[in-house]
């Protein structure tokens, strides 16, 4: 490797100056909050226009477990696209496409949870699940930033765990057994590990121009946690 080749190698933001690191983290979380806001706006618009009911009816006619598998696959492909994209425009397109896809995938579960919320007890299942997810992700983020520990060792667990989950879902579809409450609990734990891993990568692994890809990865993990927290809360009604 020549000296010019070494110079062209991407430099993780952790090795940059304090100003560069701070700017990268701010950009990443600004885009994360923007993605969450866009997701919320899309869902509100779909429910207000009545399109959510039609989409829910169509997706609820499909095996629920296939939707769960699709949820994971969409996250993986979008994250991969953003991480390997060489242009900022491509990263933005991957982020927008992912948020839109997640908004569609969430509709059946949100539709069911909204119906539960209109029952006699008057509790808001969606708000409770959202609040729990925010508190959980905030706590994990604080742990990552305070300890400054490199959680890259979780990569193998997340990779093989994700494969096992997809195989488990496929087996459940083929053989018709229910996954139950403990599956949701396990997936919440899996999503928590993903949040730790992604937050650690924001601090240690990403290059300075990858803040959109970093925000997509964080959004994917937070959406995964919210999905299974919401499923858990809805199943208890």
Phi and psi in degrees as GROMACS dihedral restraints (atoms count N, CA, C in turn):
[ dihedral_restraints ]
;  ai    aj    ak    al  type     phi  dphi    fc
    3     4     5     6     1   -79.2    20    10
    4     5     6     7     1   169.7    20    10
    6     7     8     9     1   -65.7    20    10
    7     8     9    10     1   -33.0    20    10
    9    10    11    12     1   -66.7    20    10
   10    11    12    13     1   -39.2    20    10
   12    13    14    15     1   -62.9    20    10
   13    14    15    16     1   -40.5    20    10
   15    16    17    18     1   -64.7    20    10
   16    17    18    19     1   -37.4    20    10
   18    19    20    21     1   -65.3    20    10
   19    20    21    22     1   -31.7    20    10
   21    22    23    24     1   -83.5    20    10
   22    23    24    25     1    -7.3    20    10
   24    25    26    27     1   -65.5    20    10
   25    26    27    28     1   138.8    20    10
   27    28    29    30     1   -63.0    20    10
   28    29    30    31     1   139.8    20    10
   30    31    32    33     1  -108.0    20    10
   31    32    33    34     1   121.4    20    10
   33    34    35    36     1   -58.8    20    10
   34    35    36    37     1   146.7    20    10
   36    37    38    39     1   -63.2    20    10
   37    38    39    40     1   -23.2    20    10
   39    40    41    42     1   -62.4    20    10
   40    41    42    43     1   -24.0    20    10
   42    43    44    45     1   -94.0    20    10
   43    44    45    46     1     0.6    20    10
   45    46    47    48     1   -88.0    20    10
   46    47    48    49     1  -179.4    20    10
   48    49    50    51     1   -71.2    20    10
   49    50    51    52     1   165.7    20    10
   51    52    53    54     1   -60.3    20    10
   52    53    54    55     1   -39.4    20    10
   54    55    56    57     1   -63.6    20    10
   55    56    57    58     1   -42.4    20    10
   57    58    59    60     1   -65.3    20    10
   58    59    60    61     1   -43.1    20    10
   60    61    62    63     1   -62.5    20    10
   61    62    63    64     1   -45.3    20    10
   63    64    65    66     1   -63.2    20    10
   64    65    66    67     1   -43.5    20    10
   66    67    68    69     1   -63.5    20    10
   67    68    69    70     1   -40.5    20    10
   69    70    71    72     1   -63.1    20    10
   70    71    72    73     1   -45.9    20    10
   72    73    74    75     1   -64.1    20    10
   73    74    75    76     1   -42.1    20    10
   75    76    77    78     1   -62.8    20    10
   76    77    78    79     1   -45.2    20    10
   78    79    80    81     1   -62.3    20    10
   79    80    81    82     1   -42.8    20    10
   81    82    83    84     1   -60.1    20    10
   82    83    84    85     1   -48.9    20    10
   84    85    86    87     1   -76.5    20    10
   85    86    87    88     1   -26.6    20    10
   87    88    89    90     1   -63.3    20    10
   88    89    90    91     1   -43.1    20    10
   90    91    92    93     1   -69.4    20    10
   91    92    93    94     1   -33.8    20    10
   93    94    95    96     1   -62.9    20    10
   94    95    96    97     1   -48.0    20    10
   96    97    98    99     1   -64.0    20    10
   97    98    99   100     1   -35.9    20    10
   99   100   101   102     1   -64.3    20    10
  100   101   102   103     1   -39.5    20    10
  102   103   104   105     1   -65.4    20    10
  103   104   105   106     1   -41.9    20    10
  105   106   107   108     1   -64.2    20    10
  106   107   108   109     1   -41.3    20    10
  108   109   110   111     1   -64.3    20    10
  109   110   111   112     1   -42.4    20    10
  111   112   113   114     1   -64.1    20    10
  112   113   114   115     1   -42.6    20    10
  114   115   116   117     1   -57.4    20    10
  115   116   117   118     1   -45.6    20    10
  117   118   119   120     1   -63.2    20    10
  118   119   120   121     1   -43.7    20    10
  120   121   122   123     1   -63.3    20    10
  121   122   123   124     1   -42.8    20    10
  123   124   125   126     1   -61.5    20    10
  124   125   126   127     1   -44.6    20    10
  126   127   128   129     1   -63.9    20    10
  127   128   129   130     1   -44.5    20    10
  129   130   131   132     1   -60.6    20    10
  130   131   132   133     1   -44.2    20    10
  132   133   134   135     1   -63.0    20    10
  133   134   135   136     1   -42.0    20    10
  135   136   137   138     1   -65.2    20    10
  136   137   138   139     1   -38.5    20    10
  138   139   140   141     1   -75.0    20    10
  139   140   141   142     1   -37.3    20    10
  141   142   143   144     1   -67.3    20    10
  142   143   144   145     1   -36.4    20    10
  144   145   146   147     1   -84.0    20    10
  145   146   147   148     1    -7.9    20    10
  147   148   149   150     1    85.2    20    10
  148   149   150   151     1    -2.3    20    10
  150   151   152   153     1   -68.2    20    10
  151   152   153   154     1   -28.7    20    10
  153   154   155   156     1   -60.6    20    10
  154   155   156   157     1   -39.2    20    10
  156   157   158   159     1   -64.1    20    10
  157   158   159   160     1   -40.5    20    10
  159   160   161   162     1   -68.5    20    10
  160   161   162   163     1   -42.1    20    10
  162   163   164   165     1   -66.0    20    10
  163   164   165   166     1   -41.8    20    10
  165   166   167   168     1   -62.0    20    10
  166   167   168   169     1   -42.8    20    10
  168   169   170   171     1   -61.2    20    10
  169   170   171   172     1   -39.0    20    10
  171   172   173   174     1   -69.8    20    10
  172   173   174   175     1   -44.6    20    10
  174   175   176   177     1   -75.6    20    10
  175   176   177   178     1   -31.4    20    10
  177   178   179   180     1   -70.4    20    10
  178   179   180   181     1   -16.2    20    10
  180   181   182   183     1   -78.7    20    10
  181   182   183   184     1   -10.6    20    10
  183   184   185   186     1   -96.6    20    10
  184   185   186   187     1   150.4    20    10
  186   187   188   189     1   -54.1    20    10
  187   188   189   190     1   125.8    20    10
  189   190   191   192     1   -56.5    20    10
  190   191   192   193     1   -34.9    20    10
  192   193   194   195     1   -68.7    20    10
  193   194   195   196     1   -30.8    20    10
  195   196   197   198     1   -66.5    20    10
  196   197   198   199     1   -34.8    20    10
  198   199   200   201     1   -64.4    20    10
  199   200   201   202     1   -41.5    20    10
  201   202   203   204     1   -62.7    20    10
  202   203   204   205     1   -42.0    20    10
  204   205   206   207     1   -63.9    20    10
  205   206   207   208     1   -41.9    20    10
  207   208   209   210     1   -62.1    20    10
  208   209   210   211     1   -36.5    20    10
  210   211   212   213     1   -56.9    20    10
  211   212   213   214     1   -47.0    20    10
  213   214   215   216     1   -70.2    20    10
  214   215   216   217     1   -40.2    20    10
  216   217   218   219     1   -67.6    20    10
  217   218   219   220     1   -40.5    20    10
  219   220   221   222     1   -60.7    20    10
  220   221   222   223     1   -42.7    20    10
  222   223   224   225     1   -61.6    20    10
  223   224   225   226     1   -42.9    20    10
  225   226   227   228     1   -66.3    20    10
  226   227   228   229     1   -47.7    20    10
  228   229   230   231     1   -65.7    20    10
  229   230   231   232     1   -41.8    20    10
  231   232   233   234     1   -66.2    20    10
  232   233   234   235     1   -43.5    20    10
  234   235   236   237     1   -62.3    20    10
  235   236   237   238     1   -41.4    20    10
  237   238   239   240     1   -63.2    20    10
  238   239   240   241     1   -42.9    20    10
  240   241   242   243     1   -62.5    20    10
  241   242   243   244     1   -44.0    20    10
  243   244   245   246     1   -67.0    20    10
  244   245   246   247     1   -39.3    20    10
  246   247   248   249     1   -69.8    20    10
  247   248   249   250     1   -29.5    20    10
  249   250   251   252     1   -99.4    20    10
  250   251   252   253     1    -6.8    20    10
  252   253   254   255     1   -68.1    20    10
  253   254   255   256     1   136.8    20    10
  255   256   257   258     1   -89.6    20    10
  256   257   258   259     1   -17.6    20    10
  258   259   260   261     1  -111.7    20    10
  259   260   261   262     1   150.9    20    10
  261   262   263   264     1   -65.5    20    10
  262   263   264   265     1   -34.8    20    10
  264   265   266   267     1   -60.5    20    10
  265   266   267   268     1   -42.9    20    10
  267   268   269   270     1   -64.2    20    10
  268   269   270   271     1   -37.6    20    10
  270   271   272   273     1   -64.3    20    10
  271   272   273   274     1   -42.3    20    10
  273   274   275   276     1   -63.9    20    10
  274   275   276   277     1   -41.4    20    10
  276   277   278   279     1   -62.5    20    10
  277   278   279   280     1   -41.2    20    10
  279   280   281   282     1   -64.1    20    10
  280   281   282   283     1   -41.0    20    10
  282   283   284   285     1   -64.1    20    10
  283   284   285   286     1   -47.3    20    10
  285   286   287   288     1   -63.8    20    10
  286   287   288   289     1   -42.5    20    10
  288   289   290   291     1   -63.4    20    10
  289   290   291   292     1   -39.4    20    10
  291   292   293   294     1   -67.1    20    10
  292   293   294   295     1   -44.8    20    10
  294   295   296   297     1   -61.0    20    10
  295   296   297   298     1   -43.4    20    10
  297   298   299   300     1   -63.8    20    10
  298   299   300   301     1   -42.5    20    10
  300   301   302   303     1   -64.7    20    10
  301   302   303   304     1   -41.4    20    10
  303   304   305   306     1   -64.8    20    10
  304   305   306   307     1   -37.6    20    10
  306   307   308   309     1   -60.6    20    10
  307   308   309   310     1   -38.3    20    10
  309   310   311   312     1   -70.0    20    10
  310   311   312   313     1   -46.0    20    10
  312   313   314   315     1   -63.1    20    10
  313   314   315   316     1   -33.4    20    10
  315   316   317   318     1   -73.5    20    10
  316   317   318   319     1   -19.9    20    10
  318   319   320   321     1   -56.9    20    10
  319   320   321   322     1   -47.9    20    10
  321   322   323   324     1   -58.0    20    10
  322   323   324   325     1   -43.3    20    10
  324   325   326   327     1   -67.9    20    10
  325   326   327   328     1   -41.5    20    10
  327   328   329   330     1   -64.7    20    10
  328   329   330   331     1   -36.9    20    10
  330   331   332   333     1   -63.2    20    10
  331   332   333   334     1   -44.8    20    10
  333   334   335   336     1   -66.2    20    10
  334   335   336   337     1   -44.4    20    10
  336   337   338   339     1   -63.5    20    10
  337   338   339   340     1   -37.3    20    10
  339   340   341   342     1   -65.4    20    10
  340   341   342   343     1   -36.2    20    10
  342   343   344   345     1   -65.9    20    10
  343   344   345   346     1   -39.4    20    10
  345   346   347   348     1   -62.9    20    10
  346   347   348   349     1   -37.8    20    10
  348   349   350   351     1   -66.6    20    10
  349   350   351   352     1   -20.8    20    10
  351   352   353   354     1   -91.5    20    10
  352   353   354   355     1     7.0    20    10
  354   355   356   357     1   -75.0    20    10
  355   356   357   358     1   179.0    20    10
  357   358   359   360     1   -61.0    20    10
  358   359   360   361     1   -32.2    20    10
  360   361   362   363     1   -71.6    20    10
  361   362   363   364     1   -18.2    20    10
  363   364   365   366     1    74.1    20    10
  364   365   366   367     1     5.0    20    10
  366   367   368   369     1   -72.2    20    10
  367   368   369   370     1   145.7    20    10
  369   370   371   372     1   -98.7    20    10
  370   371   372   373     1    99.2    20    10
  372   373   374   375     1   -62.9    20    10
  373   374   375   376     1   -41.9    20    10
  375   376   377   378     1   -64.6    20    10
  376   377   378   379     1   -45.7    20    10
  378   379   380   381     1   -64.1    20    10
  379   380   381   382     1   -40.2    20    10
  381   382   383   384     1   -63.7    20    10
  382   383   384   385     1   -43.4    20    10
  384   385   386   387     1   -66.1    20    10
  385   386   387   388     1   -40.4    20    10
  387   388   389   390     1   -64.2    20    10
  388   389   390   391     1   -43.7    20    10
  390   391   392   393     1   -63.2    20    10
  391   392   393   394     1   -41.7    20    10
  393   394   395   396     1   -63.8    20    10
  394   395   396   397     1   -41.8    20    10
  396   397   398   399     1   -64.7    20    10
  397   398   399   400     1   -43.3    20    10
  399   400   401   402     1   -61.3    20    10
  400   401   402   403     1   -46.3    20    10
  402   403   404   405     1   -63.3    20    10
  403   404   405   406     1   -43.5    20    10
  405   406   407   408     1   -63.4    20    10
  406   407   408   409     1   -46.2    20    10
  408   409   410   411     1   -68.2    20    10
  409   410   411   412     1   -37.7    20    10
  411   412   413   414     1   -63.3    20    10
  412   413   414   415     1   -42.5    20    10
  414   415   416   417     1   -62.4    20    10
  415   416   417   418     1   -43.3    20    10
  417   418   419   420     1   -65.7    20    10
  418   419   420   421     1   -37.8    20    10
  420   421   422   423     1   -65.0    20    10
  421   422   423   424     1   -41.9    20    10
  423   424   425   426     1   -61.3    20    10
  424   425   426   427     1   -43.4    20    10
  426   427   428   429     1   -58.3    20    10
  427   428   429   430     1   -45.7    20    10
  429   430   431   432     1   -64.0    20    10
  430   431   432   433     1   -41.9    20    10
  432   433   434   435     1   -75.8    20    10
  433   434   435   436     1   -35.9    20    10
  435   436   437   438     1   -72.4    20    10
  436   437   438   439     1   -45.8    20    10
  438   439   440   441     1   -76.4    20    10
  439   440   441   442     1   -27.4    20    10
  441   442   443   444     1    54.1    20    10
  442   443   444   445     1    26.9    20    10
  444   445   446   447     1   -76.1    20    10
  445   446   447   448     1   144.1    20    10
  447   448   449   450     1   -86.6    20    10
  448   449   450   451     1   110.4    20    10
  450   451   452   453     1   -94.7    20    10
  451   452   453   454     1    24.3    20    10
  453   454   455   456     1   -62.8    20    10
  454   455   456   457     1   -20.2    20    10
  456   457   458   459     1   -64.5    20    10
  457   458   459   460     1   -14.6    20    10
  459   460   461   462     1   -77.5    20    10
  460   461   462   463     1    -9.5    20    10
  462   463   464   465     1   -57.8    20    10
  463   464   465   466     1   -47.3    20    10
  465   466   467   468     1   -62.5    20    10
  466   467   468   469     1   -42.4    20    10
  468   469   470   471     1   -60.8    20    10
  469   470   471   472     1   -44.5    20    10
  471   472   473   474     1   -68.7    20    10
  472   473   474   475     1   -38.8    20    10
  474   475   476   477     1   -65.8    20    10
  475   476   477   478     1   -53.5    20    10
  477   478   479   480     1   -72.2    20    10
  478   479   480   481     1   -33.5    20    10
  480   481   482   483     1   -62.6    20    10
  481   482   483   484     1   -41.4    20    10
  483   484   485   486     1   -62.9    20    10
  484   485   486   487     1   -40.3    20    10
  486   487   488   489     1   -63.9    20    10
  487   488   489   490     1   -43.4    20    10
  489   490   491   492     1   -63.9    20    10
  490   491   492   493     1   -38.6    20    10
  492   493   494   495     1   -62.5    20    10
  493   494   495   496     1   -45.5    20    10
  495   496   497   498     1   -62.2    20    10
  496   497   498   499     1   -40.7    20    10
  498   499   500   501     1   -64.8    20    10
  499   500   501   502     1   -38.8    20    10
  501   502   503   504     1   -65.3    20    10
  502   503   504   505     1   -41.3    20    10
  504   505   506   507     1   -64.3    20    10
  505   506   507   508     1   -43.8    20    10
  507   508   509   510     1   -61.2    20    10
  508   509   510   511     1   -42.1    20    10
  510   511   512   513     1   -64.5    20    10
  511   512   513   514     1   -38.0    20    10
  513   514   515   516     1   -65.3    20    10
  514   515   516   517     1   -38.1    20    10
  516   517   518   519     1   -66.9    20    10
  517   518   519   520     1   -43.1    20    10
  519   520   521   522     1   -70.1    20    10
  520   521   522   523     1   -40.3    20    10
  522   523   524   525     1  -105.2    20    10
  523   524   525   526     1    -4.9    20    10
  525   526   527   528     1    74.7    20    10
  526   527   528   529     1    24.2    20    10
  528   529   530   531     1   -96.5    20    10
  529   530   531   532     1   149.8    20    10
  531   532   533   534     1   -84.4    20    10
  532   533   534   535     1   143.1    20    10
  534   535   536   537     1   -84.5    20    10
  535   536   537   538     1   -33.0    20    10
  537   538   539   540     1    79.2    20    10
  538   539   540   541     1  -176.6    20    10
  540   541   542   543     1   -63.9    20    10
  541   542   543   544     1   -38.3    20    10
  543   544   545   546     1   -66.4    20    10
  544   545   546   547     1   -26.9    20    10
  546   547   548   549     1   -64.5    20    10
  547   548   549   550     1   -44.1    20    10
  549   550   551   552     1   -62.2    20    10
  550   551   552   553     1   -42.1    20    10
  552   553   554   555     1   -62.0    20    10
  553   554   555   556     1   -44.4    20    10
  555   556   557   558     1   -63.1    20    10
  556   557   558   559     1   -38.8    20    10
  558   559   560   561     1   -70.2    20    10
  559   560   561   562     1   -31.4    20    10
  561   562   563   564     1   -64.1    20    10
  562   563   564   565     1   -42.3    20    10
  564   565   566   567     1   -63.5    20    10
  565   566   567   568     1   -40.4    20    10
  567   568   569   570     1   -61.1    20    10
  568   569   570   571     1   -44.9    20    10
  570   571   572   573     1   -64.9    20    10
  571   572   573   574     1   -36.6    20    10
  573   574   575   576     1   -61.7    20    10
  574   575   576   577     1   -41.7    20    10
  576   577   578   579     1   -63.1    20    10
  577   578   579   580     1   -37.4    20    10
  579   580   581   582     1   -65.9    20    10
  580   581   582   583     1   -39.6    20    10
  582   583   584   585     1   -62.5    20    10
  583   584   585   586     1   -43.8    20    10
  585   586   587   588     1   -60.5    20    10
  586   587   588   589     1   -46.1    20    10
  588   589   590   591     1   -62.1    20    10
  589   590   591   592     1   -46.2    20    10
  591   592   593   594     1   -67.0    20    10
  592   593   594   595     1   -40.3    20    10
  594   595   596   597     1   -64.1    20    10
  595   596   597   598     1   -40.3    20    10
  597   598   599   600     1   -61.6    20    10
  598   599   600   601     1   -41.0    20    10
  600   601   602   603     1   -64.5    20    10
  601   602   603   604     1   -36.5    20    10
  603   604   605   606     1   -58.5    20    10
  604   605   606   607     1   -38.6    20    10
  606   607   608   609     1   -81.0    20    10
  607   608   609   610     1   -29.6    20    10
  609   610   611   612     1  -122.5    20    10
  610   611   612   613     1   -26.2    20    10
  612   613   614   615     1  -113.6    20    10
  613   614   615   616     1   -36.8    20    10
  615   616   617   618     1   -71.0    20    10
  616   617   618   619     1   150.8    20    10
  618   619   620   621     1   -83.2    20    10
  619   620   621   622     1   165.7    20    10
  621   622   623   624     1   -60.0    20    10
  622   623   624   625     1   -31.8    20    10
  624   625   626   627     1   -93.6    20    10
  625   626   627   628     1    14.1    20    10
  627   628   629   630     1  -109.3    20    10
  628   629   630   631     1    27.6    20    10
  630   631   632   633     1   -69.0    20    10
  631   632   633   634     1   -29.9    20    10
  633   634   635   636     1   -70.1    20    10
  634   635   636   637     1   -44.1    20    10
  636   637   638   639     1   -61.8    20    10
  637   638   639   640     1   -39.2    20    10
  639   640   641   642     1   -64.3    20    10
  640   641   642   643     1   -41.4    20    10
  642   643   644   645     1   -67.0    20    10
  643   644   645   646     1   -36.1    20    10
  645   646   647   648     1   -63.7    20    10
  646   647   648   649     1   -43.1    20    10
  648   649   650   651     1   -63.3    20    10
  649   650   651   652     1   -43.0    20    10
  651   652   653   654     1   -64.4    20    10
  652   653   654   655     1   -43.3    20    10
  654   655   656   657     1   -61.3    20    10
  655   656   657   658     1   -39.8    20    10
  657   658   659   660     1   -59.9    20    10
  658   659   660   661     1   -44.7    20    10
  660   661   662   663     1   -69.8    20    10
  661   662   663   664     1   -40.1    20    10
  663   664   665   666     1   -67.1    20    10
  664   665   666   667     1   -40.5    20    10
  666   667   668   669     1   -62.6    20    10
  667   668   669   670     1   -39.2    20    10
  669   670   671   672     1   -61.8    20    10
  670   671   672   673     1   -43.8    20    10
  672   673   674   675     1   -64.4    20    10
  673   674   675   676     1   -45.6    20    10
  675   676   677   678     1   -59.8    20    10
  676   677   678   679     1   -40.5    20    10
  678   679   680   681     1   -59.0    20    10
  679   680   681   682     1   -47.2    20    10
  681   682   683   684     1   -81.0    20    10
  682   683   684   685     1   -27.1    20    10
  684   685   686   687     1   -65.3    20    10
  685   686   687   688     1   -43.9    20    10
  687   688   689   690     1   -64.3    20    10
  688   689   690   691     1   -40.2    20    10
  690   691   692   693     1   -63.9    20    10
  691   692   693   694     1   -41.3    20    10
  693   694   695   696     1   -63.6    20    10
  694   695   696   697     1   -46.8    20    10
  696   697   698   699     1   -63.9    20    10
  697   698   699   700     1   -38.3    20    10
  699   700   701   702     1   -69.7    20    10
  700   701   702   703     1   -35.7    20    10
  702   703   704   705     1   -71.2    20    10
  703   704   705   706     1   -17.2    20    10
  705   706   707   708     1   -87.2    20    10
  706   707   708   709     1    -5.2    20    10
